[in-house]
């Protein structure tokens, strides 16, 4: 559903060949995303961000469509580099200014995701990089609706998250009127998008907070593998998969749900919970391998449950060891967070790791930019986090330092900007 572009010509042979290479590296999008990955080798036209045709590798040439049923960056495979940033509308800015801003942002995102230059005053940072699977995802915070006079159209699913006893939240790095997630497989491409969107904000909005993240580079392993976090643990094994029959029901808001008509603009959208989770790595590294595996409930080398098998083997939660205790401890992170232990509650975890330097005490300021997606956070994130808050063995080694919840509207149709159905509906 991409718009035609005279600067981009794709032969069927090159398209199929590049998608095949990208898929082998774990870059092909899931069928539920509504955004097809494809190669776009741009020519030397004035709108192109790349050089001569054929100068890009499949990694740099892979493009994610801006238009679709759902916004890009939700079911898109993990990207190597990422930025998450929240904006507050400037004093005096309201619905009119917000609509103009989302129109500018959408135009910029569409162009950059196609590997083109920014529409105004392009910095040249990513001129020869290609789209590199760039995705830009936009969401609205709870406060956005009062600021724009749209309180009646704010869904109840966007009610503030409850307090958790383990939270140590910094209010200045939490929430925000508008939220933007940027991901790409090239650091310059990701930064270029961040810079362009910041400039687009102009006088309409101001940055509230901004965080940077990273993951393993696609193609670093011969076959796609579940990512590891900075504790060295395989992280994301239990994610719901687009191939599962109830995936859309769990992750995306129904197009025609039972809610009031004024909330219909969220049909096809999703809710993102964003948490900055500091990992106390010095304390973690003091634990023996066996102790670490007891905390998680999985082997560190393969991610397999302690009850045996491989990474995707179902946990035998009732299995008792020779010592008469559960093989997977009662307070193990994998046990407490398992959907079968939470009434089937599920969320699609799509995080980035972060490292923001070394503190004065010599400890790394590092951890996880936790981002999870669900159709309803009250049925996805909240019940699981409540259980983790009451007795997760991992809690001794992590600290939740910031939090946000955002309504992420559906993908725009051709000619639309993100959020148009809310702002002009």
C-alpha positions as CSV (number, residue, x, y, z in Angstrom):
1,X,0.0,0.0,0.0
2,X,2.9,2.3,-0.5
3,X,2.5,5.4,-2.7
4,X,4.1,5.4,-6.1
5,X,7.4,7.2,-6.3
6,X,9.0,8.1,-9.7
7,X,12.4,8.0,-8.0
8,X,12.1,4.4,-7.0
9,X,12.0,1.6,-9.5
10,X,11.9,-2.0,-8.4
11,X,12.2,-5.0,-10.7
12,X,10.3,-8.1,-9.7
13,X,13.5,-10.1,-9.7
14,X,15.3,-7.6,-7.5
15,X,12.3,-7.3,-5.2
16,X,12.0,-11.0,-4.6
17,X,15.7,-11.5,-4.2
18,X,16.1,-8.8,-1.6
19,X,13.0,-9.9,0.4
20,X,14.5,-13.4,0.5
21,X,17.8,-12.1,1.8
22,X,16.0,-9.9,4.3
23,X,13.8,-12.7,5.5
24,X,16.8,-14.9,6.2
25,X,18.2,-12.2,8.4
26,X,14.9,-12.0,10.3
27,X,13.7,-8.7,8.7
28,X,10.6,-9.8,6.9
29,X,7.5,-8.5,8.6
30,X,4.8,-10.6,10.1
31,X,1.6,-11.0,8.0
32,X,-0.5,-9.2,10.7
33,X,1.4,-6.0,10.5
34,X,-0.2,-4.7,7.4
35,X,3.2,-3.3,6.3
36,X,5.1,-5.4,3.8
37,X,8.9,-5.3,3.8
38,X,10.3,-4.8,0.4
39,X,13.5,-3.5,-1.2
40,X,13.8,-0.1,-2.7
41,X,17.0,0.7,-4.5
42,X,16.6,4.4,-5.2
43,X,18.0,6.2,-8.1
44,X,19.7,9.6,-8.2
45,X,16.5,11.7,-8.2
46,X,16.3,14.8,-6.1
47,X,14.1,13.1,-3.5
48,X,16.3,10.1,-3.0
49,X,18.5,9.6,0.0
50,X,20.7,7.0,-1.7
51,X,23.3,7.1,-4.4
52,X,23.5,5.1,-7.6
53,X,21.0,2.2,-7.9
54,X,22.4,-1.1,-6.7
55,X,24.8,0.6,-4.2
56,X,22.9,-0.6,-1.2
57,X,23.0,-4.1,0.4
58,X,19.8,-5.9,1.2
59,X,20.0,-4.6,4.8
60,X,20.2,-1.0,3.8
61,X,17.6,-1.3,1.0
62,X,14.9,-3.0,3.0
63,X,11.9,-0.8,3.4
64,X,8.9,-0.9,5.6
65,X,5.6,0.6,4.3
66,X,4.3,3.6,6.1
67,X,0.6,3.0,5.2
68,X,-1.2,-0.1,6.3
69,X,-3.8,-1.5,8.7
70,X,-1.5,-1.1,11.6
71,X,1.4,1.3,12.2
72,X,4.9,0.0,11.4
73,X,7.2,-0.7,14.4
74,X,4.7,-3.0,16.2
75,X,5.1,-6.4,14.5
76,X,8.3,-5.3,12.7
77,X,11.2,-7.6,13.7
78,X,13.6,-6.0,16.3
79,X,15.8,-3.4,14.8
80,X,19.5,-2.7,15.7
81,X,19.0,0.9,16.8
82,X,16.1,2.8,18.3
83,X,15.0,6.1,19.9
84,X,11.9,6.7,22.0
85,X,10.9,10.2,22.7
86,X,7.9,12.0,24.3
87,X,6.7,15.5,23.5
88,X,4.4,17.9,25.3
89,X,2.3,20.3,23.3
90,X,3.6,23.9,23.8
91,X,1.6,26.3,26.0
92,X,-1.4,27.5,24.0
93,X,-1.2,24.7,21.4
94,X,-4.4,22.7,21.0
95,X,-6.2,20.5,18.5
96,X,-5.4,22.6,15.4
97,X,-1.7,22.7,16.2
98,X,-1.6,19.0,17.0
99,X,-3.3,18.1,13.7
100,X,-0.8,20.2,11.8
101,X,2.1,18.6,13.7
102,X,0.9,15.1,13.0
103,X,0.5,16.0,9.3
104,X,4.1,17.2,9.2
105,X,5.4,14.2,11.1
106,X,3.5,11.8,8.9
107,X,4.9,13.3,5.7
108,X,8.4,13.2,7.1
109,X,8.0,9.6,8.3
110,X,6.6,8.4,5.0
111,X,9.4,9.9,3.1
112,X,12.2,8.8,5.3
113,X,10.8,5.2,5.6
114,X,11.0,5.2,1.8
115,X,14.6,6.1,1.8
116,X,14.0,9.7,0.6
117,X,15.2,12.9,2.1
118,X,13.3,14.9,4.7
119,X,10.8,17.3,3.1
120,X,12.4,20.4,4.5
121,X,16.0,21.3,5.4
122,X,17.4,17.8,5.2
123,X,20.6,17.5,7.3
124,X,22.2,15.0,4.9
125,X,23.0,12.6,7.8
126,X,21.7,9.5,6.0
127,X,22.1,10.5,2.3
128,X,23.8,7.2,1.3
129,X,22.3,4.8,3.9
130,X,18.9,3.8,2.4
131,X,15.8,3.1,4.4
132,X,17.4,0.4,6.5
133,X,14.0,-0.9,7.7
134,X,13.3,2.5,9.3
135,X,10.0,2.6,11.2
136,X,8.4,5.6,12.9
137,X,5.4,4.9,15.3
138,X,3.2,7.6,16.9
139,X,1.1,7.5,20.0
140,X,-1.0,9.7,22.3
141,X,-0.7,10.0,26.0
142,X,-3.5,10.4,28.5
143,X,-2.8,14.2,28.8
144,X,-3.1,14.7,25.1
145,X,-6.8,14.5,25.1
146,X,-7.5,17.3,27.6
147,X,-4.9,19.5,25.9
148,X,-6.7,19.2,22.6
149,X,-10.3,19.3,23.9
150,X,-10.9,15.6,23.0
151,X,-11.5,14.2,26.5
152,X,-14.7,12.5,25.4
153,X,-12.7,10.5,22.8
154,X,-10.1,9.2,25.2
155,X,-10.5,5.5,25.6
156,X,-10.8,4.0,29.2
157,X,-8.0,1.7,28.3
158,X,-5.7,4.8,28.5
159,X,-6.5,5.4,32.2
160,X,-3.2,5.8,34.1
161,X,-1.4,2.7,35.1
162,X,-1.8,1.7,38.8
163,X,1.1,2.3,41.2
164,X,3.4,-0.7,41.8
165,X,5.4,-1.1,45.0
166,X,8.7,-1.7,43.2
167,X,8.4,1.5,41.1
168,X,11.0,4.2,41.5
169,X,9.6,6.5,38.8
170,X,11.1,9.8,37.6
171,X,8.1,12.0,36.7
172,X,10.2,14.0,34.3
173,X,11.0,10.9,32.3
174,X,7.5,9.5,32.3
175,X,4.3,10.0,30.3
176,X,3.9,12.9,27.8
177,X,1.3,14.2,25.4
178,X,2.8,12.6,22.3
179,X,5.1,9.6,22.0
180,X,7.3,8.6,19.1
181,X,9.2,5.3,18.6
182,X,11.9,5.2,15.9
183,X,13.7,2.0,14.9
184,X,16.2,1.2,12.1
185,X,19.0,-1.2,11.3
186,X,21.4,1.7,10.8
187,X,22.3,4.2,13.6
188,X,22.6,7.2,11.2
189,X,19.2,6.5,9.7
190,X,17.6,6.3,13.2
191,X,19.2,9.5,14.3
192,X,18.3,11.2,11.1
193,X,14.7,10.5,11.7
194,X,14.9,11.7,15.3
195,X,16.5,14.9,14.2
196,X,14.0,15.5,11.4
197,X,11.0,15.0,13.7
198,X,12.4,17.2,16.4
199,X,12.8,20.0,13.9
200,X,9.3,19.4,12.5
201,X,7.9,19.9,16.0
202,X,8.8,23.6,15.8
203,X,6.9,25.7,18.2
204,X,4.0,23.2,18.5
205,X,5.6,20.8,20.9
206,X,8.6,20.4,23.2
207,X,10.6,17.3,24.1
208,X,9.7,16.0,27.5
209,X,12.2,13.1,27.5
210,X,14.2,11.0,25.0
211,X,16.0,7.6,25.3
212,X,18.2,5.6,23.0
213,X,18.4,1.8,22.6
214,X,20.0,-1.0,20.6
215,X,19.7,-4.6,19.8
216,X,21.8,-7.3,18.0
217,X,22.2,-6.4,14.3
218,X,20.0,-8.4,11.9
219,X,22.2,-10.9,10.0
220,X,24.7,-11.3,12.9
221,X,23.6,-14.9,13.3
222,X,23.1,-17.5,10.5
223,X,19.5,-17.9,11.4
224,X,17.2,-15.5,13.3
225,X,17.5,-15.9,17.1
226,X,15.6,-14.5,20.1
227,X,17.4,-11.5,21.4
228,X,19.4,-11.4,24.6
229,X,19.2,-8.6,27.1
230,X,22.1,-7.1,29.0
231,X,21.9,-9.8,31.7
232,X,22.7,-12.3,29.0
233,X,19.3,-13.9,29.1
234,X,17.3,-14.9,26.1
235,X,14.5,-12.4,26.2
236,X,11.1,-12.7,24.4
237,X,10.7,-16.5,24.0
238,X,7.0,-16.4,25.1
239,X,5.9,-13.6,22.7
240,X,2.7,-14.3,20.9
241,X,3.3,-14.8,17.2
242,X,1.4,-13.4,14.2
243,X,0.8,-16.9,12.9
244,X,-1.4,-17.7,16.0
245,X,-5.1,-17.4,15.4
246,X,-5.8,-15.1,18.3
247,X,-2.8,-12.8,17.7
248,X,-4.8,-9.8,16.4
249,X,-7.3,-10.2,19.2
250,X,-4.6,-10.0,21.8
251,X,-2.5,-7.2,20.2
252,X,-4.8,-4.9,18.2
253,X,-8.0,-3.1,19.1
254,X,-11.0,-4.6,17.2
255,X,-12.1,-2.5,14.2
256,X,-15.7,-2.6,15.4
257,X,-15.5,-3.2,19.1
258,X,-18.2,-3.0,21.8
259,X,-17.0,0.4,23.0
260,X,-18.7,3.8,22.3
261,X,-18.6,5.2,18.8
262,X,-16.4,8.0,19.8
263,X,-13.6,5.5,20.5
264,X,-13.8,3.9,17.1
265,X,-10.8,5.8,15.9
266,X,-8.6,3.3,17.8
267,X,-9.9,0.3,15.7
268,X,-6.8,-1.4,14.4
269,X,-4.6,0.4,16.8
270,X,-2.7,-0.9,19.9
271,X,-1.6,0.3,23.3
272,X,2.1,0.6,24.2
273,X,3.4,0.4,27.7
274,X,6.9,1.9,27.9
275,X,9.2,1.4,30.9
276,X,12.8,2.3,31.5
277,X,14.1,-0.7,33.6
278,X,17.5,-0.2,35.1
279,X,19.4,-3.5,35.5
280,X,21.6,-3.7,38.6
281,X,24.2,-5.6,36.6
282,X,27.0,-5.5,39.3
283,X,24.6,-7.3,41.7
284,X,23.5,-9.7,39.0
285,X,27.0,-10.6,37.9
286,X,27.8,-11.6,41.5
287,X,25.3,-14.5,41.2
288,X,26.4,-17.9,40.1
289,X,25.1,-19.3,36.8
290,X,22.9,-21.7,38.8
291,X,21.5,-18.8,40.9
292,X,20.7,-16.7,37.8
293,X,18.9,-19.6,36.2
294,X,16.8,-20.1,39.3
295,X,15.8,-16.4,39.3
296,X,14.7,-16.6,35.6
297,X,13.5,-20.2,35.5
298,X,15.3,-20.9,32.2
299,X,18.8,-21.9,31.2
300,X,21.1,-19.1,30.3
301,X,22.8,-20.8,27.3
302,X,19.7,-21.7,25.3
303,X,16.7,-20.1,27.0
304,X,15.1,-23.6,27.6
305,X,13.0,-24.0,30.7
306,X,14.7,-25.7,33.7
307,X,12.3,-28.6,33.2
308,X,14.2,-29.5,30.0
309,X,13.8,-29.3,26.2
310,X,14.6,-26.4,24.0
311,X,13.8,-22.7,24.0
312,X,10.2,-23.1,22.8
313,X,9.5,-26.2,24.9
314,X,6.5,-25.7,27.2
315,X,7.4,-25.2,30.9
316,X,6.4,-28.1,33.2
317,X,5.2,-25.9,36.0
318,X,4.1,-28.9,38.2
319,X,7.4,-30.8,37.9
320,X,9.1,-31.5,41.2
321,X,12.8,-32.1,41.7
322,X,14.6,-34.6,43.9
323,X,14.6,-32.1,46.7
324,X,10.8,-32.0,46.7
325,X,10.7,-28.5,45.4
326,X,9.4,-27.2,42.0
327,X,12.1,-27.5,39.4
328,X,11.0,-24.0,38.2
329,X,10.9,-22.0,41.5
330,X,7.7,-20.5,42.6
331,X,9.1,-17.0,42.4
332,X,11.0,-17.5,39.0
333,X,10.4,-14.7,36.5
334,X,9.4,-17.1,33.7
335,X,6.8,-18.8,35.9
336,X,5.1,-15.7,37.3
337,X,4.9,-13.9,33.9
338,X,3.7,-17.0,32.0
339,X,0.3,-16.4,30.3
340,X,-1.1,-19.6,31.9
341,X,-0.4,-18.1,35.3
342,X,-2.2,-14.8,34.4
343,X,-5.5,-15.9,32.9
344,X,-4.1,-15.9,29.4
345,X,-2.9,-12.3,29.6
346,X,-0.5,-11.7,26.7
347,X,1.5,-8.8,25.3
348,X,4.0,-8.5,22.5
349,X,7.3,-7.5,24.0
350,X,9.5,-5.4,21.6
351,X,12.2,-3.8,23.7
352,X,15.6,-2.1,23.2
353,X,18.6,-2.4,25.5
354,X,20.1,0.8,26.7
355,X,23.4,2.0,28.2
356,X,23.7,5.6,29.3
357,X,27.2,5.6,30.7
358,X,28.9,4.7,34.0
359,X,27.7,6.3,37.3
360,X,29.8,8.0,39.9
361,X,29.7,4.7,41.9
362,X,31.2,2.8,38.9
363,X,28.0,1.0,38.1
364,X,26.6,1.0,34.5
365,X,23.4,2.9,33.9
366,X,22.1,0.2,31.7
367,X,19.1,-2.0,31.2
368,X,16.0,-2.4,29.1
369,X,13.7,0.0,27.3
370,X,10.7,-2.2,27.8
371,X,8.0,-1.7,25.2
372,X,5.0,-4.0,25.1
373,X,1.9,-4.0,22.9
374,X,-1.6,-5.2,23.6
375,X,-5.2,-4.6,22.7
376,X,-6.0,-3.6,26.3
377,X,-3.3,-2.9,29.0
378,X,-5.8,-3.7,31.8
379,X,-5.8,-7.2,30.4
380,X,-2.3,-7.4,29.2
381,X,0.4,-5.5,31.1
382,X,-1.3,-4.7,34.4
383,X,-2.2,-8.2,35.7
384,X,1.2,-9.5,34.8
385,X,3.0,-6.6,36.4
386,X,0.9,-6.9,39.6
387,X,2.0,-10.5,40.0
388,X,5.6,-9.7,39.3
389,X,5.4,-6.8,41.8
390,X,4.3,-9.2,44.5
391,X,7.0,-11.8,44.3
392,X,9.3,-11.9,41.2
393,X,12.8,-13.1,42.1
394,X,14.1,-10.8,39.4
395,X,12.9,-7.7,41.3
396,X,16.0,-7.6,43.4
397,X,18.1,-7.0,40.3
398,X,16.0,-4.4,38.4
399,X,14.5,-0.9,39.0
400,X,11.6,0.6,37.1
401,X,12.7,4.2,36.7
402,X,10.1,5.7,34.2
403,X,6.8,4.7,32.7
404,X,4.3,5.7,30.1
405,X,1.1,4.4,28.4
406,X,0.1,5.5,24.9
407,X,-2.8,4.9,22.6
408,X,-1.2,4.1,19.2
409,X,-3.8,4.6,16.4
410,X,-4.1,2.4,13.4
411,X,-1.9,2.8,10.3
412,X,-2.9,5.6,8.0
413,X,-4.6,5.0,4.7
414,X,-3.0,6.4,1.6
415,X,-3.4,10.2,1.8
416,X,-4.0,10.2,5.5
417,X,-1.8,11.3,8.4
418,X,-1.5,9.3,11.6
419,X,-4.3,10.2,14.0
420,X,-6.4,11.9,11.4
421,X,-9.5,9.9,12.4
422,X,-9.2,11.1,15.9
423,X,-8.3,14.7,15.2
424,X,-10.7,15.3,12.4
425,X,-13.3,12.6,13.0
